[in-house]
Amino acid sequence: MTWAPFVGMFVAKISRGRTIRAFVTASIGLPSAFVIVWIGVYGLTSITSDRASAKAAGQGGSLAHTIVDENNPQAALFQFLRDLPGYLPVATLALAVIVIFFITSIDSGALVMDAMVNGHEDASVRRQRVFWSLSVGAVCAAIILTAGEDGLSALQEVIIVIGFPITVLTVLQAWLLFQALREDAGAARPMRTRQWKQVLPAEEYERRAAEGVLDEDAYVVLPEFEEGTEPEFETHVPMTAQTQQQAAERAAVSIGLTGPVAAGKSVVGDAFERRGAVVVEFDEVMRELLVPGEEALDRLREVFSETIAHPDGTIDWHTLDDLTTRSPAARERMYAVIGPFVRAEADARAKAVGDDSVLVLDLALLTDAATPRDFDHVVVVEAPAEVRVERLMAERGLDLEQAWAEIDADTQGRERSDAADVVLSNEGSIDELDAAVGAFWEDEVAPALNSAATRV
């Protein structure tokens, strides 16, 4: 059991491309049959030879004396071969087979360890494989030379102990293999799991990119899964007691409202408010919560230290804005800390209206401050860049260059599009935009409210 995982990857690599029938026959069946014949022939011959050399019936012969009394089974092998014809060539062949066995074992072990530390599935550089081969041989030589047979026996006992938990894992793997075969045959429903892209170490990624042989769609540096392969528990939230409690504390319908600067989010927010929704601006609530005495400010100071606060305990907005603008990691961490507090406050304001309330959370950086799963719907308001430039010049008094610079500063266009359930185009009149909001309300929000009322 301990040996199987060690050489399992080696056998899998050399058997790649074979059918299961060919693998079982060639890699498992033939070696097992050979061992049965080997042990049967040589076992019976050795027993017959030992009985012939015994002094009396029921007593051990010369082979039993060497193995039991002298505890030297290695010498017994050549002692046994000496009684057979052609001792010299046969003993030489046996010694060569033993050497090949050890070399093959070291080679397979080195290959497995090299694959485990390689960081990717492709073949590693030759010097790395040579290093592991020499390392395994050096460890074996060190054990034999320093500890002798006692050290080797102790190592064997440890391997037996380690084999027990590996036995449990092997049984589990056998069940998983059986389940995978049933799925492949169509006899079982496939288990939905993430399909991860292949990850390369940064050095290997840069090397392939420099050589022009990198497939950027297939390989990544950080773990990333293929879109649309999320497990069901991520796309369909289970109704556990905790989930039900969270749902009871939230509005009946929650909408994430986002869009680029000057696209018309405020106009859409007003349209939702006229239809009875509770519209909450993320930045406004965040500023209300980041005041002395509030837990949100204390948590933020724990993350970014006292440098973001004035001596009187109030937050230093200039320092915080500068830090989160220069560092995407700092911005992401800030929203991870503040986001739950803002959402809880927004839900509380919506629940104060009633159990059938609709919450519209207006946030510019939706992909930083929340995730699409936090909302029942994500509404993105868009407008052509030239229209937004005209609005910035008219409403904020910016010149043409400043307005275009404001447009260029937006880096979340693609993330918004991927997260959107509905995209409202604001390139026409206000009445047309209001009509689009009304159609979305009738198609999506009103049925959800009716369903919530029925459940209550």
N, C-alpha and C positions, 0 to 999 in steps of 0.2 A: 504493500500500500504506500509506503514511503517512497519507493523507487518509481512508482507509476507516474506521479505528477512531474518528477524530475526529467524523465525521458518522454513524457507524453507529447510535449511540444516538438521534440526532435522527431518522433515518429509521425506526428501530424505534418510537419514540414516536408519530410521525404515522401509522404503519401498523398500530397496535395494533387487533386485532379482525378484520383481514383474513385470508383463507386464504393459504396459501403460494402457490397458483396466482395469486391476485390480486396478491400482493406482487411476485412475479417479473414478472408482466405489466405492472403499473402502475408500480412503483417502479424496476424494472431494465430491462424489455423496451422500453417506450415511450421513455424517455429515450435509451437506447442506439440505438434505431432513428432517433430524431430527430437524434442526433449524426452517424450515418452519412449520412443525407440531407443534413444541413447541410454536412458536410465534402465530400461528393461534389459537391453543386451549386456551392458557393462555391469549392471547390478547383479544379474544372474551369474555372469562369468566370475565376478569377484567373490560372490558367495561360494561358488563351486571351488574356486582356487583356495579360499581360506579354509574350507572344510577339508580339502585334500592335505593341507599342511598342518592340520590340528593333530595333537598327540593322541587324543582320545575323543570318542563321540561326545558331543555336548560341550566341548571346550573350543575356545577361539584359536584360530591359527595365527600365522605370521602377520596378516593384515590387521586382524583384530588387536594383536599386541601393539602394533605401531600406532593404530588410531586411538585405542582406549588407554593402554598403559603409558605409552610415550606421548600421547596427545599431539601427534604429528600427522594429520591427514594429508598434508602436502606431500610428504615423503612417501606415503602409502600409494599415491597415484603412480609414481614412477616404479615403486616396488611391484605394483600390480602389472604394469606394462612390461616389466623385465621377464615375467613368466610367459609372455606372448611372443610369437615369431616377429622378427624385424624390429627388435627393441630400439635400436639407435634411430632409424628414420621415424618410427612412430613417436618416440619420446621427443625428438626434435620438432615434429609436427604439433604435438600436444603443447610444448612450450611456446611455439609460435602462436597457437590458438589462444593460449592464456594471455600472451602479450597483446594480441589483436583485441581481445575482450577488454582489457584495461584501457587500451588506446581509444577504442570505440566509446567506452563509458566516459572517459575524460572528454572526448570530443563532443559527445552529445550533451554532457553537463555544461561544458563551456559554451556550446551553442545556445542552450536554454538561458543561461545567465546573461550571455551577451544580448539576447533578444529582450530580456526583462529590463536591462539597464539602458537599452538602446534609445528608448523614447519614441520609436516609430517602428512600423512593421517592415519597412524595406531593409535590405541587407546593409549591415554596418561596414565601416572601413575595416580593412584586413588587420591592421595593427591592433584594433580593439579585440578581435577574435583571438589573435595570438596572445594578447595579454591575459585573457581569461583562461586559455589553455595552459599557459605556463603557471598561472596562479593556482589552478586546481592541482596540477602536478606537484607544485612546491608545497602545498598544504599536505598532500598525501605523503610526500617524502619526509616532511617535518614530523608528522605523527609517527611514522615508522621509526625514524632515526632517534627521536627524543624519548618517546614513550614506549616503543616496542609493542609487543603483543598485548600488554596490559592496557595501553592507551587505545589500541585498536578495538579490544574487547569492550572497553568502556564506551567508545564511540558507537559501537554496534548496539549496546544496550540503550543508549540515548535515542538512537534511531527507532528502535522498537517502541519506546514510550511515545515519541512524536507521531508514530504511525497511527495511534488510536484516533486523535482528532481528525487526521487526514482521512481515516476510514469513513467517518461521518460525512465529510465533505465529498468523498468519492461516491457514496451512496446518493447524496443529493444531486451530484452531477449526472449520475446515471439516470435519475428520474427526469432531470431537465432535458437530457438527450432524448429520452423516450418521448417527452412532451413535444420537443422540437420536430421529431420525426412524424408525429401525429399531425402537427400543424402543416408540415410539408406535404403530407399525403391528403390534406383536406379533411381529416377526421376530427380535428379540433379547431376551435376558433383561435386565430392567432392572438398572442398576447401583445398588446400595444405598448411599445417602448420607444424611447427616443432613439433616433438614428443619428449617431454622432459622426461628425466629420473627423478625418484623421488629423491628429495633432503631431506637429513636429517641434522639436526643441528650437529655441530661437536661433542658435548657431546654424543648425541644419536648414532652417527656413531661409535665413539670410544667404547661405551658401548656394542653395538652389536658385534663389532669386537672382543672385549675381551671375550665375551660369546660364540663366534664361530657361531653366527646365522646371520651373515651379508652376504647378496648377493651382492657382489661387482659389478656385471654386472647390477643390477637393481637400486642400490642406489648410490648416489654421495653426496659429501659435497658442492661443488660449482655447479651452474647450468650448465648442459651439456645435449645436445640433441643427439638423435640417428642419426648416420651418414646416409645420404641418405634421410632425411626428411626435407631438407631445402625448404623454400618457393620458388616459381618460380622466384620471383624478385631477389633472391640471385644467382640462377643458370642461369637465363636469364636476363641480365641487360636491363632495358627498355631504349629505344632510346629517352631520353628527350633531351632538348636543352643543358643542362649541360653535359650530356653523349656524345653528338655529338661534343661539343667543346673540351672535353678532348680527344676524339678519334682523332680529327684533329691535336692536339698538339703532338700526339704520333706516333711512327713508325707504318708502315702498319702491321707488324708482330712482336710480342715481345716474346722472349724466355727466360725463367729463367733457367740458367745452374748451376747445383749444384752437389755435390758429396763429399764423404769423402776425407780426406787427402791422397795424392799420388794415387788417383784413376785414374787420367788422364784427369782432367777437362781442363787443358791448351792445351792438344793435341786436344781435341774436339773443344775448342775455336778456335784454328788455322784452323781446318777443316772448321768450319763455316765461318771464315774470308776469306778463299780462295774462298768460294762460294759467296762472296759479302756482308756478314753480317757485321754489326758494332759491334764489341765485346768490352764491357766495363767492367772493373773489379770494383766491388762495393767498396772494401777497398781502391783501388787507388783513386777513385773519392772522397770518404769520406775524405781522407787525404788532398786532394786539396781544399775541401770546408771548412774544419775546420782550417781556418787561420784568423788572425785579420782582421776585416772589413767585414767579410762575415756574413750574417744573420744566417746561420746554426750554427756557433760558438756562436753567441749571444743567440740563443734559447737554446742551450745545456747548456750554463752557467746559464741560468735562472732556469733550471731543477736541475742541480747538484751543483749550487753555484760556487763561485770563487775558490774552492779547486782544480778544474781540470785545472786551468790555471796558468801559470807562471806570475810573476809581470809585464813582458813586454807584456802580453796579449796573448801570444802563448799558445797552449794547452799542458797540462802536460799528455802526452800519458801514462807514467808509472802509474800515479794515476788512470787515466780513465780505463786502461786495468785491473789493479788490482781490481777496484771496480766492473766492469762488469763481471769479471771472478768469483768473490766470490758471487755475487748477481744476480740470474736469473732475478729478477724483475728490477734491474737497467739496465741489458743488454737489456731487452725487451723495457724499456722506452727509452733508447738511440737510438735503431733502429727505434722506433716510431717517434722520433724527426728527425733523420737524413734521414730515408728512403725516404720521399717525395722529399727532396732536391736532393738526389742522382738520383732518378728516373727522376726527371725533367731535370737534367743535361744530363743524358744518352739519354733521348728522344730528347733533343736539338741536341746532336751530331749525332744521327741517322737521324733526319729530315734535317740536313744540307747536307746530302748525296742526299736526294730526298724524294718525297712523298711515293715511293714504297720501302722504306728501311726496312731492317730487323735488329732489335736490339737483341743482345744476352747479357744479364746481368749476369756476372759471380759472384756468391755469394755463399760462403761456408755455411752460416747459413741462408738458404732460409726461414725457418719457423719463424725465429726471425726477419729478415730484411724485409720480405714481406709476402704476402699471395699468394697461387696459383691463385687466381682470378685476381691478378695484371698482369698476363701473358696469352698469347694465348696458350702457351705450356710450360710445365715444363719438362726439360730433366735432368735425373739423371744418372751420370756416376758411375759405380760400378766396383770393382775388388776384388778378393779374398784377405783376410787379409794377407796371407803369401806373396802374390805378392806385396802388398803395403809395407810390412816390408822390402822386398829386395830393393825396390825403395828408401825408406827412408834411408837405410844404404848406398846405392850407391850414391844418389844425395846429401844428407845432412851430410853424414859422421857419422851417429848415430850408436851406438853399438846395439846389439840385444835387450837388455833390454829397452833401450831408445826408440827404434822403436816400440816395442809392447806397451809401455806406451803411445806413441803418438796415436796409434790405439785405445787403451782403452779410451782415453780422449774424443772420439767422442760419443755423446749421442743422435744424431739426426737421427740415422739409420731408425727407424720406421716412424718418421715424413716425411722423404724424400720419403720413399716407398709409403706412403699414398698420397703424393702430386704429385707423378710422373705421367706424361702422357706417357712418353717413358723412358725406362731404357736401357742404352747402356752398354754392358758388355765389359770391357777392360781387358780381360785375355788372349787375343791372340796377334797378331802382330798389328803394327800401321796401316798397309794397311787394315786389317780387320775392325779396328775401323773407319777408314776413309770411308770405304764402307758402314758401318752402318749409319754414319752421312749423306752420300749421299742418301741412301735410305729414311731416314727420311725427307730430304730436298725435294726429289721428291714427296713423298706421302703427306706431310703436308704443307710445306712452299710454294712450287711453286704454288699449287692450290689457296692458300690464296692470293698470290701476283697477280695472274691472276684475281681473284675475285675483289681485290681492284682496279686494273687498269680498270676493266669493270665499277665499280661504279663511278670512276672519269670521 
